[in-house]
Amino acid sequence: MAETASELRERLLVKHKEAQNLVGYDSEKSSTAIKEEGGPEAMHDGLTFGQFMIAGSIAGIVEHTAMFPVDTLKTRMQMLASSGGSVHSEVGRALMTIMRSEGPLGLYRGIGAMSLGAGPAHAVYFSVYEACKEKLGGNRQGHHPFAHAASGVVATIASDAVFNPMDVVKQRLQLRSSPYRGVMDCVKRILREEGFGAFYASYRTTVVMNAPFTAVHFATYEAAKEGLMKFSPEKASEERLLVHITAGGAAGALASAVTTPLDVVKTRLQCQGVCGAERFTSSSILNAAQKIVTKEGPAALLKGLKPRMLFHAPAAAICWSTYEASKSFLHNINQTTQI
């Protein structure tokens, strides 16, 4: 008995689905085999915890060194002019003032403190992120924004504990007419005059700022990366670096814009009492924010928005592309040693 056209169509659809399932199973099995062998597809899982730390450390130092002049501008613009800050609210004019009065080296005051802190902090940051992402299932196929965001929050809490002391030193050295001669002089004087607690006066604010910053940052980065990969899958391997740069830049710009008010509070807490800057009675975020708004108006909480975005967009692009390149390099070393 001859089958109808609808029956033929249904039979063909069933065969097509069976073929797709078979291909999907073979692909998954092949991917698992590659991961077990430590092949190129297992880049995230094929590295040790220590190698993630090395890749993160390299990325952090490269990022902060490349963008340090912009970070100096942001710090100056967030402080009052009478407290070592910038007299200008425009990025270009603030830059020219520093160049004329202090020379190019004025943009790099405090870079030693940054180097001492950024390497270890980013080593912790990325290794904890990768470990948490694996535990929460963020490496499974598909998009997992919660796993990426939650992993980022845990990573930033751990890394900020490492970086906060050197961040305090860095920002105090970045101020115009800073009273400190260098990193060690700043550390010694803070310990002698204010005690060890001064290094963590802004830690709560930093975590409260960086938790949403990192959640937005990582979720945006992973989503943008996945979207860009799907947009041109046939060229994904060729354009991998461009994808990391674009996704990282978008993530950095969005996250930095959202968290600028908290960054202003953090800067004021870290630089309180230096160059005549106002001291706060506590490290309370709300108390500091209220004092700033009462004295300078709500717009003060958006000071340094432009340089902050100018910093974080390219900084994130540099950081992510360097991190991924470092992981790829270390993965290739692992493959070479296995042969």
N, C-alpha and C positions, 0 to 999 in steps of 0.2 A: 504493500500500500504506500503510495507516494506521500511524503510529508508536506504539509502546507508551508507557505513562506514564513509564517510567524513561528512555526515549530523549528524550522531551519535556523532562523535568526536566534532563537533562544538557545539552541544547541551550540551555535557558534560562540555566543556570549559566555556560556558555561565553560567551554574549552579555553576561551581567552582569559577568563578569570583564573582557571587552573594553571595556565601557563604563567600568569603574572605572579601567583603565589609561589610557584616553583622557582621563578627567577629571584623573587624576594628572599626565599629561604636560602638559596645558593649564595646570594649576595651577602646575607647576614652571616652565614657559615664561613664564607671567605674572609669577611671583615674580622670575625672572631679569631680565625686562624692567623691573620696578619698581626692582630694585636698580641697574640700569644708569642709570635715570632719577633715582636718589637719592630714591625715594619713601619713605613712612612705614614700609613693611615692611623697608627697608634701614637701619634706625636704627643698627645696630652698624657696618655697613660704609659707611654714608653720611657718616660723620664723619672728619675728618682726624686725624692723630696729635696735633697741637696741640690740637684740640678735645677729644679724650679727656683730655688733660692738664688743660685748663681745668675740665672736669666733675669730674675726680678731685680737683683742688685745692679746689674749692668744697665737695665732699662731705666731705673731710677736715677742713677748718676748721669746718664746721657741726657735724660729729660730735663732735670733741674739745672744742669750746667748750661745747656742750650738756651733755656728760657729764663735764666737768672736775672738779666737786666729788666725784663718785664715784671718780674716778681718784686724787684726793688721799687719800680714805679708804683706798683699796686700798694705796697706797704707805705710809701711816702704819702700817697693820695688818701689813704684811709686815716692817717693821723692829722691832727690839727697843725697848721703852719707854726704855731707857737710852741709845738711839742716835737719838733724835728721832722714834721711832715712837709708836704709840698704846698707852696703858696698858690699853685694853679690846680684847677679842676679838669683841665684838658690834658690828654696824654702827650700830645706833641710839645706843648709848651713846658710841661713838667720835665720831659726828656731833655729839651734844649737848656733848661735852667741847670740841671745836673751837669750836663756836658760842659757848659760855660764856667760854672763855679768850681766843679770838682774834677772835671776831665772824665774820660771813659772809665777809669778805674773806680770812679764813684758809683758806678752801676754794679760793681762786683764786690762791694764791701759785704762781708759775711759769707762769701762763697765757700770758705774753709769749713765753717760750721755746717753748711748745707751738705758738703761732701761727706763729712763724718757721720751725718745723720741719715742722708737719703739712701746710701747703699744698704746698710743693715735694715732700715725700715722697709724698703721695697722688697728686700729678700724675704722678710716676714710676710709682707703684704701679699705677694703673688703666690708664695708657697702655701700659705693658709687658705687663700682663695681657691687654689687648685684642689687642695685636700678636701675642703668643705664642698666644693662643687661636685666632686666625685661621690662623696658620701650622700649628698642630697639628690643625686640622680641628674645633675645638670649636664652630664656628658652623654646621656641617652639620646637616641634619635628624636628630633623634634625640638620645639622651642619651649624652654622652661624658665620663664622670667623670674618666678619666685625663688628658684634654686640659685640663679645667678645673683639676684639682689641680696638674698639672705647670706650667701657666701661672701659677697662684697662687704656687707656690714660687719660680719665677724672678722674679716681680714683687716678692716680699717681700725677696729677697736684694738687689735693686737699691734698693728704697725704704729698707730699714734702713740702708744705707750713707749715705743722705742724712739720715735722721732721728736716728740714734744720738747724735751730739754734742749736739743740742738736747734729746734725751730725758734725757741725763745731767744737763744743767743744770736741766731741769724737775723731776726727781725730787729733786735736792739742795735746790732752793728749796721743795719741798713739805714737807720735814721740819720737825717742831716745833723751834722755836728755831734755825732755819737761820742759819749765820753769814754768809750772803751778803746784800748789800743789794738786788741785782737781777740781771738777766740778764747785763749787761756786766761787773759786778763778779765774778760767778761765773765767767764765761769767762776773764777776765784772771787770776784767782787760780788756776784750774785749770792754765792754761798756765804760769804762773810757778812754782807749787809742785809740780806733778805731771807737766807736759809734755803734748804733744799726744796721746800714746798713751792718756791717761786718758779721752779722749772715746770711745775704741773698746775699752776694757777689757772691756766686756760684749758686744761685737759678735758674737763667736762664739756666746755663749749666746743672744743675741737671735735669730740666724739659726736655730740649732738649735731654739729654742722656736717661732719664727714659721713655720718651714717646715712642720711638721706642723699647726700652728694654721691656716695658710692653706690647706693641702691639704684639711683637714677642712672648713674654712669655705666655700671656693669650691665644692667638690663637693656639700656639703649644700645650699648656697644654690641652685645650678643645678638640683639634683634636686628640692628643695622647690618651686622656682618652676615647673618643668615639671609637677610633680604637681598643683599648685594650679591651673595653667592648664587642665589636662586635666579637672580636677574640675568646672569650670564654664566650658567653652569659649565658650558663647554670651554670657557676661558678662565675658570676659577683658579686653576693652578698658576696660570701665567699672570693673572692680575691680583694675586694674593696680597702682595705688599700694598697695592693701591686700595684694596678693600679694607685692610687694617687701618690705614691712614685715614680714609674717609669715615669709617665707623667710629674710630677713636676720636676724631675731630668733632663729629656731631655729638657724641656722648659728653665730651669735655665741655663744649659750649653750653649745652642745655643744663648740665648739672651745676656748673659754676654760676650761671645766672640765677638759678633757684635759691642758692645758698649764700649769696653775697651778704645779706644782713648779718648772718651769723659769723661770717668771716671778719666783718668790721669789728664786731664785739670781741672776737678772739684776738685780733691785732691790738686792740686797746688794752685788753687784759694782760697781754704778754709784754707790752711796752709801758705799762703804768709806772709812774715815778721817774721815767727816764726823760731827760731834756725838758723837764717841767711838765710832763704829761700828768693828767689827773689820776689820782689813786682811787681805787674802788674799795668800799668797806668789806666786800666779800667777792667771791668768784662766781656769784649768781649771774646767770645769763640775763634773766629778767631785770634784775637790779641795774646791771650795766647798760642794757638796752634802754631802760627808762631814763637813766641819767643822760645818755647820749641824745635821745629824742628831746628831752626837756631843755637841754642846753643848746642844741644845734638844729633841732627840727627833724621830722621823719626822713627827709632826704639824706641825712647824714648816714643812715644805714645802707644807702646805696653807693656810698663813696667807693671808688676803685672798681666799679662794675665793669667798665670798658677794659682796663688793663687786666682784670681778673679773667674776663672772657678771652682776651687776646693771649693770655698766658695758657689757660686750660685747654682751649681748642687745639692749638698746635702741640702743646705739651702732651696731651693725651694721644695725639696722632704719633708723635715721636716715641712715646713710651710704649704703646701697644705694638707698633711696627718693630721696634728694637727688641721687645720682649719675645714676640713671635719669631723674629729672625734668630735670636739667641737660642730659643728652644729648638728650632730647626737645626741649627748648627750643632748643638749638643746631641740631638737625636742622630744626626749623621755620624758623629763620633761613636755613639753607642753601636750603630750598625757596623761601622768599620772594625771595631774591636771584637764583634761577634763573628766576623768572617774568618 
